[in-house]
Amino acid sequence: MILTAASVVLAAGAIVLIFVGQWLPASALLFVATVTALVGSHRTKTRREAEFRSRFHSVERIRETHDLSGFQRIREQAGELAAVRAVRKEFPGISLTDAVLLIRT
């Protein structure tokens, strides 16, 4: 979260530099903002996946402990993509591959 806020501040600074005609420093600042946002995004994804694994352990564990019939109904009515979205909303941190596996089996 802090890295995302930092990238927004850096991008705002770059915009100010563009308005005053300082293109090279603005480009460097935008590059740093992009890298900062990417690092923050990666850390968030890693944290969410770790929380998922510590809470549910595996897809098989979800299959054993949760009723997945609602997701199957969504798959039949709205398609696989909608069902995968519903799974990822219900189980934050589940990987796309695991969500698809859960829907297809």
The 8 nearest C-alpha neighbors of each residue, nearest first, counted from 0:
[[1, 3, 2, 4, 39, 43, 5, 40],
 [0, 2, 4, 3, 5, 39, 6, 36],
 [1, 3, 5, 39, 0, 4, 35, 6],
 [2, 4, 6, 0, 5, 36, 1, 39],
 [5, 3, 1, 7, 6, 2, 0, 8],
 [4, 6, 2, 8, 3, 7, 1, 9],
 [5, 7, 32, 9, 3, 4, 8, 36],
 [8, 6, 10, 4, 5, 9, 11, 3],
 [7, 9, 11, 5, 6, 10, 12, 4],
 [10, 8, 6, 12, 32, 11, 7, 5],
 [9, 11, 13, 7, 12, 8, 29, 32],
 [12, 10, 8, 14, 13, 9, 7, 15],
 [11, 13, 9, 15, 10, 14, 8, 16],
 [12, 14, 25, 10, 16, 11, 15, 28],
 [15, 13, 17, 11, 16, 12, 10, 18],
 [14, 16, 12, 18, 13, 17, 11, 19],
 [15, 17, 13, 21, 19, 14, 25, 18],
 [18, 16, 14, 20, 15, 19, 21, 22],
 [19, 17, 15, 16, 20, 14, 21, 13],
 [18, 20, 16, 17, 21, 15, 22, 14],
 [19, 21, 17, 18, 22, 16, 15, 25],
 [22, 20, 16, 17, 19, 23, 24, 25],
 [23, 21, 25, 17, 24, 20, 26, 16],
 [22, 24, 26, 25, 21, 27, 28, 17],
 [25, 23, 27, 26, 22, 21, 28, 16],
 [26, 24, 13, 22, 28, 23, 16, 27],
 [27, 25, 29, 23, 24, 28, 22, 30],
 [26, 28, 24, 30, 25, 29, 31, 23],
 [27, 29, 25, 31, 30, 26, 13, 24],
 [30, 28, 32, 26, 31, 27, 10, 13],
 [29, 31, 27, 33, 28, 32, 26, 34],
 [30, 32, 28, 34, 33, 29, 35, 27],
 [33, 31, 6, 29, 35, 9, 30, 34],
 [34, 32, 36, 30, 35, 31, 29, 37],
 [33, 35, 37, 31, 36, 32, 38, 30],
 [36, 34, 32, 38, 33, 37, 6, 2],
 [35, 37, 39, 33, 3, 34, 38, 6],
 [38, 36, 40, 34, 39, 35, 41, 33],
 [37, 39, 41, 35, 40, 36, 34, 42],
 [40, 38, 36, 2, 42, 37, 41, 3],
 [39, 41, 37, 43, 38, 42, 36, 44],
 [40, 42, 44, 38, 43, 39, 45, 37],
 [43, 41, 45, 39, 44, 40, 46, 38],
 [44, 42, 46, 40, 41, 45, 47, 39],
 [43, 45, 41, 47, 42, 46, 48, 40],
 [44, 46, 42, 48, 43, 47, 41, 49],
 [45, 47, 49, 43, 44, 48, 42, 50],
 [48, 46, 92, 50, 44, 49, 45, 51],
 [47, 49, 92, 51, 45, 50, 46, 44],
 [50, 48, 46, 52, 51, 47, 53, 45],
 [51, 49, 47, 53, 48, 52, 54, 46],
 [50, 52, 48, 92, 54, 49, 53, 55],
 [53, 51, 56, 49, 55, 54, 50, 48],
 [54, 52, 50, 51, 56, 55, 49, 48],
 [53, 55, 51, 52, 56, 50, 49, 57],
 [54, 56, 52, 57, 51, 53, 60, 61],
 [57, 55, 52, 53, 54, 60, 51, 58],
 [58, 56, 60, 59, 55, 52, 61, 51],
 [57, 59, 61, 60, 62, 97, 101, 56],
 [58, 60, 62, 57, 61, 63, 56, 101],
 [59, 61, 63, 57, 58, 62, 64, 55],
 [62, 60, 58, 64, 63, 59, 65, 55],
 [61, 63, 59, 60, 64, 65, 58, 67],
 [64, 62, 60, 61, 65, 59, 66, 58],
 [63, 65, 61, 62, 60, 66, 59, 55],
 [66, 64, 61, 62, 67, 63, 60, 68],
 [65, 67, 68, 64, 69, 62, 63, 61],
 [66, 68, 70, 69, 65, 71, 62, 102],
 [67, 69, 71, 70, 66, 72, 73, 65],
 [70, 68, 72, 71, 67, 73, 66, 74],
 [69, 71, 73, 72, 68, 67, 82, 74],
 [70, 72, 74, 68, 73, 69, 75, 67],
 [73, 71, 75, 69, 74, 70, 76, 68],
 [72, 74, 70, 76, 82, 71, 75, 77],
 [75, 73, 78, 79, 71, 82, 72, 77],
 [74, 76, 72, 73, 78, 77, 71, 79],
 [77, 75, 73, 74, 78, 72, 71, 79],
 [78, 76, 73, 74, 81, 75, 79, 82],
 [79, 77, 74, 80, 81, 75, 76, 82],
 [78, 80, 74, 82, 81, 83, 77, 102],
 [79, 81, 83, 82, 78, 84, 74, 77],
 [80, 82, 84, 83, 79, 78, 77, 85],
 [81, 83, 74, 85, 79, 73, 84, 80],
 [84, 82, 86, 80, 85, 81, 98, 99],
 [85, 83, 81, 87, 82, 86, 88, 80],
 [84, 86, 82, 88, 83, 87, 89, 81],
 [87, 85, 83, 89, 88, 84, 90, 98],
 [88, 86, 90, 84, 89, 85, 91, 93],
 [87, 89, 85, 86, 90, 91, 84, 83],
 [88, 90, 86, 87, 85, 91, 84, 93],
 [89, 91, 87, 88, 86, 93, 92, 51],
 [92, 90, 87, 93, 88, 89, 51, 47],
 [91, 93, 48, 47, 51, 94, 90, 50],
 [94, 92, 91, 90, 87, 51, 48, 97],
 [95, 93, 97, 96, 98, 92, 48, 87],
 [94, 96, 98, 97, 99, 93, 87, 83],
 [95, 97, 99, 94, 98, 100, 93, 101],
 [96, 98, 100, 94, 99, 95, 101, 93],
 [99, 97, 101, 95, 100, 96, 83, 94],
 [100, 98, 102, 96, 101, 97, 83, 103],
 [101, 99, 97, 103, 98, 102, 104, 96],
 [100, 102, 98, 99, 104, 103, 97, 58],
 [103, 101, 99, 100, 104, 98, 83, 71],
 [102, 104, 100, 101, 99, 79, 98, 71],
 [103, 101, 102, 100, 99, 71, 62, 98]]
